[in-house]
Amino acid sequence: MIVDFYKFQGTGNDFIMIDDRGKEFDIEDSSLIRSLCERRFGIGSDGLILLRNHEEYDFEMIFFNSTGERSTFCGNGGRCIIAFAHLLELFDNECRFMAYDGLHEGSIDKNMVSLKMAEVKEVDVREDSVVLDTGSPHLVKLVDNVKTINVLNKGKKLRFSKEFGDYGINVNFAEVNELISIRTYERGDEMESLSCGTGSVATAIALYEIGKTDDKEINIQTNGGELKISFNHDGKKYTNIWLSGESSMVYSGEFEC
């Protein structure tokens, strides 16, 4: 079978996108997904995303990490599938779609893509970190100099700590100065990513929660570019959370499977 694919990126977080409205792609074939995401012998990406029809909404997003496993929600992947669905002419400027963690809304203006995230009802503030779930579980840790942190070493230790079990957690190291800069160790891929959308949202909310900022519109600097996060907070939960940044198609092609 010949399968058409599209390569999209959002602030350096890249994904293989497949229009699977015909439900022909075998979602159980983790070996195929893993080989497609492999950067030396495959197409190469941080993950693979299927776009499928949905009975109520514009489309459904099914996300797999680069190891071939179906995973939780991916913020930059969500922004990329909005751009992909717009390319397929599934909506004009605004859309609604279903994902792992429920319903999402999105909008697009040229290469700027905005994604509405799920509400955050619980934020666990600890002595030296903040833990919360923004569609995927995250730990946010403040550091003095994010550039010098050994993200692979320190991130791996926290990700595989007994507290978080086999499920694990994504780890964000954040530096707060004139700019807010982060680097993220992503579970599943087990490496540092150029950018993490859910991690950027987690960091913005964590910094607000612990009083490092009183802004509800926050710019986050990642190694792949800038992401903008905005939200409302009523003293208990975080709502109307939006993640915005650039996203674009890199190239398209086909593979045989």
C-alpha positions as CSV (number, residue, x, y, z in Angstrom):
1,M,0.0,0.0,0.0
2,I,1.3,3.5,-0.9
3,V,0.6,6.1,1.8
4,D,0.9,9.8,1.3
5,F,2.4,11.8,4.2
6,Y,3.1,15.4,5.1
7,K,5.9,16.6,7.3
8,F,4.9,19.5,9.6
9,Q,6.8,21.4,12.3
10,G,5.8,23.7,15.1
11,T,8.8,25.6,16.6
12,G,11.1,22.8,15.7
13,N,8.8,20.0,17.0
14,D,8.3,17.9,13.9
15,F,5.6,15.4,13.0
16,I,4.6,13.0,10.2
17,M,1.0,13.8,9.3
18,I,-1.3,11.3,7.6
19,D,-4.8,11.8,6.3
20,D,-6.4,8.6,7.5
21,R,-10.0,9.5,7.1
22,G,-10.4,6.2,5.3
23,K,-9.0,4.3,8.4
24,E,-6.5,2.4,6.3
25,F,-3.5,2.9,8.5
26,D,-2.8,0.1,11.0
27,I,-2.6,1.9,14.4
28,E,-1.3,-1.4,16.0
29,D,1.8,-1.5,13.8
30,S,4.2,0.2,16.3
31,S,7.2,-1.2,14.4
32,L,6.1,0.7,11.2
33,I,5.5,3.9,13.1
34,R,8.9,3.6,14.9
35,S,10.7,3.0,11.6
36,L,9.0,6.0,9.9
37,C,10.0,8.3,12.8
38,E,13.6,7.1,12.8
39,R,15.8,10.0,11.6
40,R,18.6,8.0,9.9
41,F,16.7,5.3,8.1
42,G,13.2,6.7,8.0
43,I,11.4,10.0,7.4
44,G,12.4,11.2,10.8
45,S,10.2,13.0,13.3
46,D,9.2,13.5,17.0
47,G,6.0,11.6,16.3
48,L,3.3,10.5,13.9
49,I,-0.2,11.9,13.8
50,L,-3.3,10.5,12.1
51,L,-6.1,12.8,11.1
52,R,-9.5,10.9,11.1
53,N,-13.1,11.9,10.7
54,H,-15.2,12.6,13.8
55,E,-19.0,12.4,14.0
56,E,-19.4,15.7,15.8
57,Y,-16.3,17.8,15.2
58,D,-14.1,18.8,12.3
59,F,-11.7,15.9,12.8
60,E,-10.0,13.6,15.3
61,M,-6.3,13.6,16.2
62,I,-4.5,10.3,17.0
63,F,-0.9,10.8,18.3
64,F,2.0,8.4,18.5
65,N,5.4,9.2,19.9
66,S,8.6,8.3,18.0
67,T,8.9,4.9,19.6
68,G,5.6,3.8,18.0
69,E,3.4,4.0,21.1
70,R,0.1,5.8,21.2
71,S,0.5,8.7,23.6
72,T,-1.2,11.4,25.4
73,F,-1.9,14.9,24.0
74,C,0.8,16.8,22.3
75,G,0.5,20.6,22.2
76,N,2.7,21.4,19.2
77,G,1.3,18.3,17.5
78,G,-2.1,19.8,18.0
79,R,-1.1,23.0,16.4
80,C,0.4,21.1,13.5
81,I,-2.7,19.1,12.9
82,I,-4.7,22.3,12.8
83,A,-2.4,23.5,10.1
84,F,-2.7,20.2,8.3
85,A,-6.5,20.1,8.5
86,H,-6.5,23.7,7.1
87,L,-4.4,22.5,4.2
88,L,-6.9,19.8,3.6
89,E,-9.6,22.5,3.6
90,L,-11.6,20.9,6.5
91,F,-12.3,24.4,7.9
92,D,-11.8,28.0,7.1
93,N,-10.2,29.8,10.1
94,E,-11.5,28.1,13.2
95,C,-12.0,24.5,14.1
96,R,-12.9,22.0,16.8
97,F,-11.4,18.5,17.1
98,M,-11.2,15.5,19.4
99,A,-7.9,14.3,20.9
100,Y,-6.7,12.0,23.7
101,D,-7.7,14.4,26.4
102,G,-11.0,15.6,25.0
103,L,-12.3,18.4,22.8
104,H,-10.0,21.2,21.6
105,E,-10.5,24.4,19.6
106,G,-8.1,26.0,17.2
107,S,-7.6,28.9,14.8
108,I,-5.1,29.7,12.1
109,D,-3.8,33.0,10.6
110,K,-1.2,32.3,7.9
111,N,1.6,30.4,9.8
112,M,0.4,31.4,13.3
113,V,-1.6,28.6,14.8
114,S,-3.5,28.9,18.1
115,L,-4.8,25.9,20.1
116,K,-7.1,25.9,23.1
117,M,-5.9,23.5,25.8
118,A,-7.8,21.5,28.4
119,E,-8.5,23.1,31.8
120,V,-6.0,22.6,34.5
121,K,-7.7,21.9,37.9
122,E,-4.8,20.7,40.0
123,V,-1.3,22.1,40.5
124,D,1.0,20.4,42.9
125,V,3.5,22.9,44.3
126,R,6.5,21.2,45.9
127,E,9.6,22.4,47.6
128,D,11.8,22.5,44.5
129,S,9.3,21.8,41.6
130,V,5.8,22.0,40.3
131,V,3.8,19.0,39.0
132,L,0.7,19.3,36.8
133,D,-1.1,17.8,33.8
134,T,-1.7,20.0,30.7
135,G,-2.8,17.1,28.5
136,S,0.4,15.3,29.3
137,P,2.0,15.1,32.8
138,H,4.8,17.6,33.5
139,L,7.3,18.5,36.2
140,V,8.6,22.1,36.1
141,K,11.9,22.9,37.9
142,L,13.5,26.3,38.1
143,V,17.2,26.6,37.4
144,D,19.7,29.5,37.4
145,N,21.1,28.8,33.9
146,V,19.1,26.7,31.5
147,K,21.8,26.6,28.9
148,T,24.2,24.7,31.1
149,I,21.8,22.1,32.4
150,N,22.5,18.5,31.4
151,V,18.9,17.9,30.3
152,L,19.4,14.3,29.3
153,N,21.0,13.3,32.5
154,K,18.9,15.3,35.0
155,G,15.7,14.9,33.0
156,K,16.0,11.1,32.7
157,K,16.6,10.7,36.5
158,L,13.4,12.6,37.3
159,R,11.4,11.0,34.5
160,F,12.2,7.5,35.7
161,S,12.0,8.3,39.5
162,K,10.0,5.7,41.5
163,E,7.4,8.3,42.3
164,F,6.1,8.5,38.8
165,G,6.3,4.8,38.1
166,D,6.3,3.2,34.6
167,Y,4.0,6.0,33.4
168,G,6.7,8.6,33.9
169,I,6.6,12.3,33.5
170,N,8.0,15.0,31.2
171,V,10.6,17.3,32.8
172,N,10.9,21.0,32.1
173,F,13.9,23.1,33.3
174,A,13.0,26.8,33.4
175,E,15.1,30.0,33.8
176,V,13.3,33.2,34.6
177,N,15.0,36.5,33.8
178,E,14.0,39.2,31.4
179,L,12.8,36.2,29.3
180,I,11.4,32.9,30.3
181,S,13.5,30.1,28.7
182,I,12.9,26.4,29.0
183,R,14.4,23.1,27.9
184,T,12.3,19.9,28.0
185,Y,13.1,16.2,28.4
186,E,10.2,14.3,26.8
187,R,9.2,10.8,28.0
188,G,8.5,8.3,25.3
189,D,11.0,9.9,23.0
190,E,13.4,9.8,25.9
191,M,15.4,12.9,24.7
192,E,15.4,16.6,24.7
193,S,13.0,18.2,22.2
194,L,13.5,21.5,20.5
195,S,10.1,22.6,21.7
196,C,7.3,21.2,23.8
197,G,3.8,22.8,23.7
198,T,2.3,21.1,26.7
199,G,5.6,21.7,28.6
200,S,5.5,25.4,27.8
201,V,1.9,25.7,29.0
202,A,2.8,23.8,32.2
203,T,5.8,26.1,32.8
204,A,3.7,29.3,32.3
205,I,1.0,28.0,34.7
206,A,3.6,26.8,37.2
207,L,5.4,30.2,37.3
208,Y,2.1,32.0,37.8
209,E,1.1,29.6,40.6
210,I,4.3,30.1,42.5
211,G,4.3,33.9,42.0
212,K,7.2,34.2,39.6
213,T,4.9,36.2,37.3
214,D,1.6,37.8,37.6
215,D,1.0,37.9,33.9
216,K,-1.7,35.8,32.3
217,E,-0.1,36.2,28.9
218,I,3.3,34.7,28.9
219,N,6.0,34.2,26.2
220,I,8.1,31.1,26.5
221,Q,11.5,30.8,24.7
222,T,12.3,27.3,23.5
223,N,15.3,26.1,21.5
224,G,12.9,25.9,18.5
225,G,11.3,29.4,18.9
226,E,8.8,31.4,20.9
227,L,5.5,30.1,22.1
228,K,2.7,32.4,23.6
229,I,0.5,31.1,26.4
230,S,-2.6,32.9,27.8
231,F,-5.1,31.7,30.4
232,N,-7.7,32.7,33.0
233,H,-7.4,31.8,36.7
234,D,-10.2,32.1,39.2
235,G,-8.1,31.2,42.2
236,K,-8.8,27.5,41.9
237,K,-8.5,26.3,38.3
238,Y,-7.0,27.5,35.0
239,T,-9.3,27.9,32.1
240,N,-9.4,29.4,28.6
241,I,-5.8,28.2,28.1
242,W,-4.4,29.0,24.6
243,L,-1.1,28.0,23.1
244,S,0.1,29.9,20.0
245,G,3.1,29.9,17.7
246,E,4.2,29.3,14.2
247,S,3.6,26.0,12.4
248,S,4.3,25.1,8.8
249,M,4.6,22.2,6.3
250,V,8.1,21.2,5.5
251,Y,7.5,18.8,2.7
252,S,5.3,15.9,1.5
253,G,6.0,12.5,0.1
254,E,4.8,8.9,0.1
255,F,6.0,5.6,1.5
256,E,5.1,1.9,0.8
257,C,4.0,-0.4,3.6
